[in-house]
């Protein structure tokens, strides 16, 4: 069953809220043990515990991280989450701004 556009938008809003809570466990709650996140073609962070480690690393590097969902692109059984995160580098202090996108999910 394909998810409705509203269901995908609701998921994106909840995912954005999880990141903005600054809780690595909130972010990890979106990932099942058999799912993973890959950043910049690096090694996968597999399972919710490793995703929590990844998010904690982001929060350590950018403690005032703020995420926005810029767009959601739907195509058949996939949704692409387009995002921007901003904050300040914890080590050196200047502002950071990164844009990116990722597949939110795959369902049939």
Secondary structure as UniProt FT lines:
FT   HELIX           5..20
FT   TURN            21..22
FT   HELIX           24..28
FT   TURN            29..30
FT   TURN            33..34
FT   STRAND          36..37
FT   TURN            40..41
FT   STRAND          45..46
FT   HELIX           47..61
FT   TURN            63..64
FT   STRAND          66..75
FT   TURN            76..77
FT   STRAND          78..88
FT   TURN            90..92
FT   STRAND          95..106
//
